[in-house]
Amino acid sequence: MTHRLALVVDDSKTARVTLKRMLEKQNIDTDTVDSAQMAIDYLVDKTPDVIFMDHMMPGMDGLQAVKTIKSNPETATIPIMMYTSKEGDLYISQARALGAIGILPKQVEPAELFEVLNKLGLVEDRRSPRTSTANSFVLLNEEAEDIPPSASREEIAEIARRAAAAVSHQHTSQAHLASLLENYHHEMVQDLRDLRGELDQLTTARRPGATGSFNLIPPLVVGLLMLIPLLWSISSNNKTSTALQAANKQLNQLELAQLYQQEQNSADTSTAAALREQLNQQQQHNNRQAALLYDSITWAINQSSPYDISEEAYSDRRLTIIQELITRLQALGFTGTVQLHSHLGEFCLSGDEASGYTLAPPDLPVTECTLIGHPLHQLTSLGERQSIAFANFLATSPLVNNSGIHIEFVPHLYSRPRVNYPPQQEGVNAFEWNRIAAANNRVEVALLPDSGD
């Protein structure tokens, strides 16, 4: 196998040696330099297959080096991976705009480095293929199972048993499908009522002087639990559509045979027409049910949509939900757009521009808040902030690259609160106001299937 060549640019000797050893274990020849200018000089005579570029270096920094390399036609096609401890959505946007293909942390794991090299075609993946779609996403499934459930194990087992029993019989008739959907609807409504009751009890029991962020894990778990039977229902619904299409094909063959068999009496023709009309009605009903199921999926996910004031809109936690959703949609054959609508809560804050803003004391009257808004209100892309993992997922994951499923970001800022705020007047304190703002600080999902779905 032809050896590949990598260039590591870092002013830290430890970082250079560590990454060089990891690359050489993947049979990749590696050269190192300790400054951006030395990297520019190196590229006069050599053309590596990939460059790992540090950000903070004396003299020319990493971003300036990327700009210089990409502006030279002789070196513009060399992939550049930022290898840095730098974080933040502004840094990610700058790196992308200048031409970097991604960002790796300084504490990169060998498996992460292998995945990057594999996607660049610099190593050969000799790992055994996984036998199922569920096992192809190990990290996601393992993390999802570690989330502590809000319901008891007995309740979860009973929900799963009922869902499995119902789905196994759904394909027998369209009427049974409608009955099953109604049962799921009632179960979801009851689960939501129970959840809201628990949350109301927690809110009532919480003292006004208590601190800390609102607990968002229970609605996340319930939303994912409700999502499983809905997706199973879509799978069975798709099987019903396939059966209806096969019946339509057989009916067409029957009508062709009638043209060559004059002895077929008019009663048979009337029966065929009636059967075609019935099948058409069933197909239309099936399409309506599919649309209702997609609406139910988004409704279930959006029950866990709020995120903490200190968290990015598209954080690692949000990435877990989106990966789980897209993995299941892809397994069902869904193609179309997954829209992510971000909304900001208007919080009651104390502080100033110089030292920053924080949540006001819970018992402070809302009329005495220094600012009603978000602590990071000065960021122009506040509702679109992404973690490094989320940004790398969008850039490299096969779930959203050439998969038929697209992600679209729609920021709404403060324009569409889910819960209306009370009047800013005496008698309303910061705790009550910020509880509403936390519910409005959210990301909601909308599914837009292609016309063929």
Backbone hydrogen bonds, N-H to C=O, Kabsch-Sander energy under -0.5 kcal/mol:
donor,donor_aa,acceptor,acceptor_aa,energy
4,R,27,N,-0.7
6,A,29,D,-2.8
7,L,50,V,-2.1
8,V,31,D,-2.6
9,V,7,L,-0.5
9,V,52,F,-3.0
10,D,8,V,-0.6
10,D,33,V,-2.1
13,K,11,D,-0.6
16,R,12,S,-2.2
17,V,13,K,-2.7
18,T,14,T,-2.5
19,L,15,A,-2.2
20,K,16,R,-2.4
21,R,17,V,-2.3
22,M,18,T,-1.8
23,L,19,L,-2.5
24,E,20,K,-2.5
25,K,21,R,-1.6
26,Q,23,L,-1.2
27,N,24,E,-1.7
28,I,23,L,-1.5
29,D,4,R,-2.3
29,D,27,N,-0.6
31,D,6,A,-2.6
33,V,8,V,-2.3
36,A,60,M,-0.6
39,A,35,S,-1.4
40,I,36,A,-2.0
41,D,37,Q,-2.2
42,Y,38,M,-2.3
43,L,39,A,-1.8
44,V,41,D,-1.3
45,D,41,D,-0.5
45,D,42,Y,-1.1
46,K,42,Y,-1.7
49,D,5,L,-3.1
50,V,5,L,-0.9
51,I,79,P,-2.2
52,F,7,L,-2.9
53,M,51,I,-0.6
53,M,81,M,-2.1
54,D,9,V,-2.2
57,M,55,H,-0.8
62,G,55,H,-3.2
65,A,61,D,-2.0
66,V,62,G,-2.4
67,K,63,L,-2.1
68,T,64,Q,-2.1
69,I,65,A,-2.7
70,K,66,V,-2.7
71,S,67,K,-1.2
72,N,68,T,-0.6
72,N,69,I,-0.9
75,T,72,N,-1.5
76,A,72,N,-1.6
78,I,75,T,-1.6
81,M,51,I,-3.1
82,M,80,I,-0.5
82,M,102,G,-2.3
83,Y,53,M,-2.7
84,T,82,M,-0.6
84,T,104,L,-2.1
92,I,88,G,-2.0
93,S,89,D,-2.3
94,Q,90,L,-2.2
95,A,91,Y,-2.6
96,R,92,I,-2.4
97,A,93,S,-2.5
98,L,94,Q,-1.8
99,G,95,A,-0.8
99,G,96,R,-1.0
100,A,95,A,-2.5
101,I,80,I,-2.5
102,G,80,I,-0.7
104,L,82,M,-3.4
108,V,105,P,-1.0
113,L,109,E,-2.2
114,F,110,P,-2.6
115,E,111,A,-2.1
116,V,112,E,-2.0
117,L,113,L,-2.5
118,N,114,F,-2.8
119,K,115,E,-2.3
120,L,116,V,-1.5
121,G,118,N,-1.2
122,L,117,L,-2.6
123,V,117,L,-0.7
125,D,123,V,-0.5
126,R,124,E,-0.9
136,S,132,S,-0.6
136,S,133,T,-0.8
137,F,134,A,-0.7
141,N,137,F,-2.0
142,E,138,V,-2.6
143,E,139,L,-2.4
144,A,140,L,-2.6
145,E,141,N,-1.7
146,D,142,E,-0.9
146,D,143,E,-0.6
147,I,143,E,-0.6
147,I,144,A,-0.9
156,I,152,S,-2.2
157,A,153,R,-2.5
158,E,154,E,-2.1
159,I,155,E,-2.2
160,A,156,I,-2.5
161,R,157,A,-2.4
162,R,158,E,-2.5
163,A,159,I,-2.4
164,A,160,A,-2.6
165,A,161,R,-2.4
166,A,162,R,-2.3
167,V,163,A,-2.6
168,S,164,A,-1.9
169,H,165,A,-0.7
169,H,166,A,-0.9
170,Q,167,V,-1.1
171,H,167,V,-0.5
172,T,169,H,-1.4
173,S,170,Q,-1.1
177,L,173,S,-1.3
178,A,174,Q,-2.0
179,S,175,A,-2.0
180,L,176,H,-2.4
181,L,177,L,-2.5
182,E,178,A,-1.9
183,N,179,S,-2.1
184,Y,180,L,-2.5
185,H,181,L,-2.3
186,H,182,E,-2.2
187,E,183,N,-2.4
188,M,184,Y,-2.7
189,V,185,H,-2.5
190,Q,186,H,-2.4
191,D,187,E,-2.7
192,L,188,M,-2.6
193,R,189,V,-2.3
194,D,190,Q,-2.6
195,L,191,D,-2.6
196,R,192,L,-3.0
197,G,193,R,-2.3
198,E,194,D,-2.2
199,L,195,L,-2.6
200,D,196,R,-2.6
201,Q,197,G,-2.1
202,L,198,E,-2.4
203,T,199,L,-2.6
204,T,200,D,-2.5
205,A,201,Q,-2.5
206,R,202,L,-1.5
210,A,207,R,-2.1
216,L,214,F,-0.6
220,L,216,L,-1.3
221,V,217,I,-2.4
222,V,218,P,-2.4
223,G,219,P,-2.4
224,L,220,L,-2.2
225,L,221,V,-2.4
226,M,222,V,-2.5
227,L,223,G,-1.4
228,I,224,L,-1.3
230,L,226,M,-1.1
231,L,227,L,-2.4
232,W,228,I,-2.1
233,S,229,P,-2.1
234,I,230,L,-1.9
235,S,231,L,-2.1
236,S,232,W,-2.2
237,N,233,S,-2.5
238,N,234,I,-2.6
239,K,235,S,-1.7
240,T,236,S,-1.9
241,S,237,N,-1.9
242,T,238,N,-2.1
243,A,239,K,-2.2
244,L,240,T,-2.3
245,Q,241,S,-2.3
246,A,242,T,-2.1
247,A,243,A,-2.1
248,N,244,L,-2.3
249,K,245,Q,-2.1
250,Q,246,A,-2.2
251,L,247,A,-2.2
252,N,248,N,-2.1
253,Q,249,K,-1.9
254,L,250,Q,-1.9
255,E,251,L,-2.1
256,L,252,N,-2.0
257,A,253,Q,-2.0
258,Q,254,L,-1.6
259,L,255,E,-1.1
260,Y,256,L,-0.8
260,Y,257,A,-0.6
261,Q,258,Q,-0.7
262,Q,260,Y,-0.5
264,Q,261,Q,-2.0
268,D,265,N,-0.8
269,T,265,N,-1.3
270,S,266,S,-2.5
271,T,267,A,-2.1
272,A,268,D,-2.4
273,A,269,T,-2.3
274,A,270,S,-2.4
275,L,271,T,-2.5
276,R,272,A,-2.6
277,E,273,A,-2.4
278,Q,274,A,-2.2
279,L,275,L,-2.5
280,N,276,R,-2.6
281,Q,277,E,-2.2
282,Q,278,Q,-2.3
283,Q,279,L,-2.6
284,Q,280,N,-2.3
285,H,281,Q,-2.4
286,N,282,Q,-2.5
287,N,283,Q,-2.3
288,R,284,Q,-2.1
289,Q,285,H,-2.4
290,A,286,N,-2.1
291,A,287,N,-2.0
292,L,288,R,-2.2
293,L,289,Q,-2.2
294,Y,290,A,-2.2
295,D,291,A,-2.0
296,S,292,L,-2.2
297,I,293,L,-2.2
298,T,294,Y,-2.2
299,W,295,D,-2.2
300,A,296,S,-2.4
301,I,297,I,-2.5
302,N,298,T,-2.3
303,Q,299,W,-0.5
303,Q,300,A,-1.0
304,S,301,I,-2.0
305,S,302,N,-1.2
307,Y,441,N,-2.4
311,E,308,D,-1.6
314,Y,385,R,-2.2
315,S,312,E,-0.7
315,S,313,A,-0.6
319,L,315,S,-2.2
320,T,316,D,-1.7
321,I,317,R,-1.3
322,I,318,R,-2.3
323,Q,319,L,-2.9
324,E,320,T,-2.0
325,L,321,I,-2.4
326,I,322,I,-2.8
327,T,323,Q,-2.5
328,R,324,E,-1.8
329,L,325,L,-2.6
330,Q,326,I,-2.7
331,A,327,T,-1.7
332,L,328,R,-1.4
333,G,330,Q,-1.2
334,F,329,L,-2.5
336,G,404,G,-2.2
337,T,448,L,-2.5
338,V,406,H,-3.6
339,Q,337,T,-0.7
339,Q,446,A,-3.1
340,L,408,E,-3.1
341,H,339,Q,-0.6
341,H,444,E,-3.2
342,S,340,L,-0.6
342,S,410,V,-1.5
343,H,442,R,-3.0
344,L,413,L,-3.6
347,F,345,G,-0.9
347,F,373,G,-3.3
349,L,347,F,-0.7
349,L,371,L,-2.7
350,S,358,T,-2.9
352,D,356,G,-1.3
356,G,352,D,-1.8
358,T,350,S,-2.5
360,A,348,C,-2.4
364,L,361,P,-2.0
366,V,428,V,-2.9
368,E,365,P,-2.1
369,C,366,V,-1.4
370,T,349,L,-1.9
371,L,349,L,-1.4
373,G,347,F,-2.4
373,G,371,L,-0.7
377,H,374,H,-1.7
379,L,376,L,-2.1
382,L,379,L,-1.1
384,E,381,S,-1.9
385,R,382,L,-1.1
387,S,314,Y,-2.3
391,A,387,S,-2.3
392,N,388,I,-2.6
393,F,389,A,-2.0
394,L,390,F,-2.1
395,A,391,A,-1.7
396,T,392,N,-2.2
397,S,393,F,-2.1
400,V,397,S,-1.2
401,N,397,S,-0.6
402,N,400,V,-0.5
406,H,336,G,-2.4
408,E,338,V,-2.1
410,V,340,L,-2.9
412,H,342,S,-2.7
415,S,412,H,-2.2
425,Q,423,P,-1.7
428,V,425,Q,-1.5
429,N,427,G,-0.6
430,A,364,L,-2.2
431,F,362,P,-2.3
433,W,429,N,-1.9
434,N,430,A,-2.9
435,R,431,F,-1.7
436,I,432,E,-1.4
437,A,433,W,-2.1
438,A,434,N,-2.3
439,A,435,R,-1.2
440,N,436,I,-1.6
441,N,437,A,-1.1
442,R,343,H,-0.9
442,R,440,N,-1.3
443,V,305,S,-1.6
444,E,341,H,-2.9
446,A,339,Q,-2.1
448,L,337,T,-2.9
448,L,446,A,-0.5
450,D,335,T,-2.7
453,D,450,D,-2.2
